[in-house]
Amino acid sequence: MIEFTLNGQKKVIDTIGSRRLIDVLREDFRLTGTKEGCGIGECGACTVLVDGKAVNACLVLIGQISGKKVVTIEGLAGKDWLHPLQKNFLEEGAVQCGFCTPGMLLSAAVLLDAHPDPTEAEISDAIAGNLCRCTGYKQIITAIKKTADEKME
């Protein structure tokens, strides 16, 4: 039995501890916003937050998150509202095919929590582990910077 908090709710799952977190999220909890791209921690499509840190869910075993707090893209916003990052990604055209978007958003959220007024270089560095095949980096960086600027107002 593995107990942890998932998107603000206490969860208990009876599974073997060697299953990957991404598989448990997608298969057991039906949270399909977390995408599997490469399966080796190189693309960032499976980024989730574990105790406030961005991690690749394809590299984390479910047994490693016992007692921890996990946030997926489904937990970033509320049921009836978008997170400011999500709103600005939409407004700035930072969502193209959308495959990288959940990981980009969660990596950006961690950055803005730690550094409310990042430079473009700091934003680029923060999302360096998230690959966008559509090459929408300019719009993504603009959306993140816009969110930071709005928080500072």
Secondary structure, 3 states (H helix, E strand, C coil): CEEEEECCEEEEECCCCCCEHHHHHHHHCCCCCCCCCCCCCCCCCCEEEECCEEEECCCCEHHHHCCCEEECHHHCCCCCCCCHHHHHHHHCCCCCCCCCHHHHHHHHHHHHHHCCCCCHHHHHHHCCCCCCCCCCHHHHHHHHHHHHHHHHC
